[in-house]
């Protein structure tokens, strides 16, 4: 089984598949980005591998923020 890691660029911290980021990176995100991820998350999407386009947009915006593309 492939391991799931934090989505912050360069971070290799293992996190549960349901989680977007490790604790330090999650709380480094502005609340608006954290809220956008949870608002668009569908329970079980990490199992079915079918996140919505809205979730993918929110996740990309968060990853860009963490990577410095602000």
KADAPE-V845314 format. One record per backbone hydrogen bond with DSSP energy under -1.0 kcal/mol. CO is the residue of the C=O (numbers start at 1). NH is the residue of the N-H. Records with the same first field share a line. If there is no record, write none. Layout:
# KADAPE-V845314
CO: NH + NH
This chain:
# KADAPE-V845314
4: 15
8: 11
13: 6
16: 19
20: 7
22: 26
23: 27
30: 33 + 34
31: 35
32: 36
33: 37
34: 38
35: 39
36: 40
42: 45
44: 47 + 48
45: 49
52: 56
53: 57
54: 58
55: 59
56: 60
57: 61
58: 62
59: 63
60: 64
61: 65
62: 66
63: 67
64: 69
65: 68
68: 70
